[in-house]
Amino acid sequence: MKGYGFLVVSIVAEIFGTVMLKLSSGFTVLYPSLAVLLGYGLSFYFLSLCLRTLPLSLAYAIWSGAGTALTALIGFLFWNEAFHLVKLLGVVLIIGGILALNTSDSAPHKANEKTI
């Protein structure tokens, strides 16, 4: 469970950094620009902590998918960005892909090793 907690913090920090990126106006506004560095720095730090216990493929899929879906929602709510049926379908497919990765029961794949 600890890994998922770190992952949630990482996602929140990444979304914060992305929102601040919008507010930084191309890094021309000081405080939002500094907040971008803080947000992404914390995001990658906590993502690295979650990778101690979660598989990379799962953690990255959740991190990137949740970040994409939530930033699309934030863009719609705060900046009046378009959110139409096709975009909604894309978000649903992202979430479906995350669920598929999270519930897969496949055995870990081992690379073929050559012995000399």
SULTA-V769056 format. One record per residue. N is the residue number from 1. OMEGA is omega in degrees with one decimal (999 if undefined). NEAR is the number of other C-alpha atoms within 10 Angstrom. Layout:
<<N:OMEGA:NEAR> <N:OMEGA:NEAR>>
This chain:
<<1:-178.3:9> <2:179.5:12> <3:178.4:18> <4:175.7:17> <5:176.7:13> <6:179.8:18> <7:178.5:26> <8:178.1:19> <9:178.8:17> <10:179.6:26> <11:179.5:27> <12:179.4:19> <13:179.1:25> <14:177.9:26> <15:176.1:22> <16:179.5:19> <17:-179.6:24> <18:176.6:19> <19:178.3:18> <20:176.9:22> <21:176.6:21> <22:-177.3:15> <23:-178.0:18> <24:-180.0:18> <25:179.0:12> <26:-179.3:10> <27:176.9:15> <28:177.4:10> <29:-168.2:13> <30:-171.7:11> <31:174.3:12> <32:177.7:20> <33:176.6:20> <34:179.1:15> <35:175.2:20> <36:-179.5:24> <37:178.3:15> <38:-177.8:16> <39:-179.1:24> <40:176.7:21> <41:177.6:16> <42:-179.5:19> <43:-178.9:25> <44:177.5:16> <45:-178.8:16> <46:173.9:20> <47:178.7:26> <48:177.1:18> <49:-178.5:18> <50:-179.3:23> <51:173.4:18> <52:-175.3:11> <53:-178.9:13> <54:176.2:18> <55:-178.9:11> <56:-176.7:14> <57:179.9:12> <58:-176.6:16> <59:-178.2:22> <60:177.8:16> <61:179.3:18> <62:-178.0:23> <63:-177.0:20> <64:-179.9:15> <65:179.5:20> <66:177.9:21> <67:179.3:20> <68:-178.2:17> <69:-176.9:17> <70:177.2:16> <71:174.4:17> <72:178.1:17> <73:178.7:18> <74:177.1:15> <75:178.2:15> <76:-174.6:14> <77:-171.6:12> <78:-177.0:8> <79:177.7:10> <80:176.1:10> <81:-177.2:12> <82:174.3:12> <83:-175.2:13> <84:-174.1:9> <85:-178.9:9> <86:178.2:9> <87:177.0:13> <88:177.7:14> <89:177.7:11> <90:178.2:13> <91:178.0:19> <92:178.0:13> <93:176.2:13> <94:-179.2:19> <95:176.3:17> <96:177.3:13> <97:177.4:15> <98:178.8:20> <99:179.2:14> <100:178.0:12> <101:-176.2:16> <102:-176.1:14> <103:-179.2:10> <104:-177.8:8> <105:-176.4:8> <106:179.0:7> <107:178.4:6> <108:-178.4:6> <109:176.1:6> <110:177.8:6> <111:175.7:6> <112:-179.2:6> <113:176.5:6> <114:174.1:5> <115:-177.8:4> <116:999:3>>
